[in-house]
Amino acid sequence: MKRRNFLISPPALALGAAAVPALALAAPAIISPQARILPRQGKGPRIVICGGGWGGLTAARYLRELIPNADVVVLERNPSFWSGPMSNKWLVDIVGTDFVQHDMLRPANRYGYQLLQTEVTGFERAQKLVRTTHGLVEYDYLILSGGIRDAWDAWFGDDQRAIEHTRRHYASAYIPNQQMFGLKQRVKDFKGGTLVMTLPPPPHRCPPSPYERACLIASHIKKNKIPGKIVILDPKPKIAPIGMGYKQAFEELYADVITHVPNARVQEVDPFNKKIKTTAGELKFDEAIFMPPHQAADMVWHAGLIGKDAATGKPTGWADMHPRLFHAHGDDSVYFVGDLMGAISPQFGHYPKSGHVANYIGRIVAKYIAQRVAGQEVKPLLPDNLCYMMVNTEPQEEISVKFEYEVDPSGKVLQTQIDMDVRSPDLVKEDFAWARGMFSDFLAI
């Protein structure tokens, strides 16, 4: 077992919340995964959040405000917060590391919840226990907010050698962690040739938008006069969303660098000999950013809460959940927040797997649990979504997309998509204001 350090915040007075006694947890001489850890504090409900990303940290903040006596615990494997949104700009040095990487102890201390750095390894839902590498954690309500997993097995089956080689050399860093620095170094080290980018089939995490990433890397290639090109292998029949905005960027700004290939579903990948075969043809590459299909984080699979396709009986890859109340079917003590969520509506499928939606759903789920604790009727709420994408760096210009939601008379959730295709420096200002506002909301900065 790898040695891991405890990262526990002594909860402090939260905004609008009562003070919580500081946690005193002495690490045992021998860590046992069967030992019960984190004794309950106070007389309120224990709410455990697995995942300290956009959605999990937001839920933690608002649970402490809405239920002042709640014992809120966040379990997160990473030592610091990394933002997927804005990370494409970080890859090409438009923002620094301190813009996308942040301390998680600050919001924990500010808002008054406990934070433990540990790996979630499983669940005993009948006993309401979370298994971690440090021991068992009790809960009354559980929120799963672990984001996505890269489904490399969709390409390689059980070929662990190919999976590991691809992960080490061609990872996309769509799961913010140490891969971020590796990808940035690969972009800086690219001296020319063909850089292949695969896009996951929908639904997938965005941001970071793969099209935005292609534009910013293409800008880097042009600025530094690198004799290279980017080939985007897109499984969709056309660029979407904001298709016109990206189409114009590809043609007007990067016609000599970017080639977009539609209907290019990946069939085979040979990472050792740098070859890829798709439904649109085969090609060799010098460098690659491989994005396999995305699925709900491992923790949802460990919990046995992955949905099944009604027609085939096969796993959907996403959480099996109530589309309006966001709790698990068959276990209303478990809620889902963020990118791992299942389908919402037959009209559009999933909510966008974005930081904006994760933040919004985190606030909604906190309100749902607060209503239940207070014995009130739970009233379904709807999120919205807003995403900005930079497509030009000299001058800095962006496009954006907005999603609005409503419920029709039959109770079905409907989505309206509003594309802002015209490149504008004003959208850059809006983007940075949006990001700073979001970080202030759940990171207390």
Secondary structure, 3 states (H helix, E strand, C coil): CCCCCCCCCCCCCCCCCCCCCCCCCCCCCCCCCCCECCCCCCCCCEEEEECCCHHHHHHHHHHHHHCCCCEEEEEECCCCEECCCCHHHHHCCCCCHHHHEECCHHHHHHHCCEEEECCEEEEECCCCEEEECCEEEECCEEEECCCEEECCHHHHCCCHHHHHHHHHHHECCCCCCCHHHHHHHHHHHCCCEEEEEECCCCCCECCCCHHHHHHHHHHHHHHCCCCEEEEEECCCCCCCCCHHHHHHHHHHCCCCCEEEECCCCEEEEECCCCEEEECCEEEECCEEEECCCEEECHHHHHCCCEEECCCCCCEEEEECECCCCCEECCEEEEEECCCCCCCCECCCECCCECHHHHHHHHHHHHHHHHHHHCCCCCCCCCCCEEEEEEEEECCEEEEEEEEEEEECCCCCEEEEEEEEEEEEHHHHHHHHHHHHHHHHHHHCC
